[in-house]
Amino acid sequence: MNTAAATPPPQAPAAAPTRRLRVLEFIRPTTGGAARHVELLVRMIDRRRFDVSVVTADEGRSPFVERLVDLGTEVTRLEIKRAFHPVSDAIALWRIYRLLRRGRFHLVHCHAAKAGMLGRIAARLAGTPAVVYTAHGFYFNYGLPWIKRLLHIGLERLLGRVTTRIVATAPREGAQIVELQLTAPERVSIIPNAVDTNRFRPPAAPPPTGPARVVGMVSRLAPPKDPFTFLAAARLVLARFPATRFVLVGDGPLLPPARRYARELGIAASVDFLGYREDIQTEIASFDVNVLSSLWEGLPYALVEGMALGKVAVGPDISGCADLIRDGENGFLFPRRDAEMLARHVMRLLGDDALRQAMGRAARAFVVEHHSADRWIKRIEGLYLLAAAPGECAAVFRATAAPAPPPRGP
């Protein structure tokens, strides 16, 4: 069986290029892990070599867009619906096509399912030399009926034919791309998600601990994230540690059902539903145990960021989570939907401060070594050069020109 191998970054030319590579990042959601991925990319990419613009959904006042603008990034906002909508999608496709034709981009990088569909079609119609796609977790893994799952896999295979590179954010995801023949193995690059470990770091002095421990989960409350397993485990933990607080950070269609389920379990008084929050770092920093109960993931930012903050992780034994958690060393794994095993791991950590703190330090060390944004952005830049340089964009990399101005903003 073929498997996707991690692609080492090609060595970029030592001298400054004659002009910058024009890159368009296309993403629909303005919140969640994919949005944090794009924001980190825009913040850290070498602006002397890359001229980056962003297209995203028009979702009203968006802190995500505001931060991108503060970084000196051109942002175009379109009406892009989450679900399939023939008329709206056709209009969005036409507008993206026109933008790509006018902008003469050398490369478009599409993120998540809807942008991955519209952006890849528009890029090929517009003649964009290179098209890169990051799924951030394939939609067909999210518990679809088998017919719909096959249709989505078929669509991904068709789009894979017009994709220069597909980026997997976890090794298991890369293997699945190859196994399902979504594209040729040589077009798959494994570049795990990363975090700026200089910004996400444990406080110099740990906050004072109160009588109650906090077990938290940061997640969009949607079916793939399975908040009900988190709540079922909470009931079991509270039977032994009744002072524990459980925190769910995130919004989504399952928020009302999750609230009802907490009431049915008789634990509503011990569970805080915080909704969507921008201050993810502050919220995770308050956790004693950082949990994820998803059914499928790419490589979850909620765990990466928590581990960077020195928080022990407990997550399901699925793609992404199992690539981050070394079971028994920096956290614990449990079979997905297994609330009892999840509860056992949480209770063990709540009952052993020394173990919890040691695993938190190991989690931080693991992220610093394997998921540092400094190394990650070099791999992204190398991928862009590799995807775009062999074709129409070779002239971009002549080694004789004055450097472009540095980015504005922090």
Secondary structure, DSSP 8 states (H G I E B T S, - for coil): -------------SS--SS-EEEEEEES-SSSHHHHHHHHHHHHS-TTTEEEEEEEE--SS-HHHHHHHHTT-EEEEE---SS--HHHHHHHHHHHHHHHHHHT-SEEEEESHHHHHHHHHHHHHHT-SEEEEE-SS-GGGSS--HHHHHHHHHHHHHHHTT-SEEEESSHHHHHHHHHTTSS-GGGEEE----B-TTTS---SS-----SS-EEEEE---SGGG-HHHHHHHHHHHHHH-TT-EEEEEB-STTHHHHHHHHHHHT-GGGEEEEE--S-HHHHHHT-SEEE---S--SS-HHHHHHHHTT--EEEESSTTHHHH--BTTTEEEE-TT-HHHHHHHHHHHHT-HHHHHHHHHHHHHHHHHH-BHHHHHHHHHHHHHHHHTTTTTGGGG-S-S---------
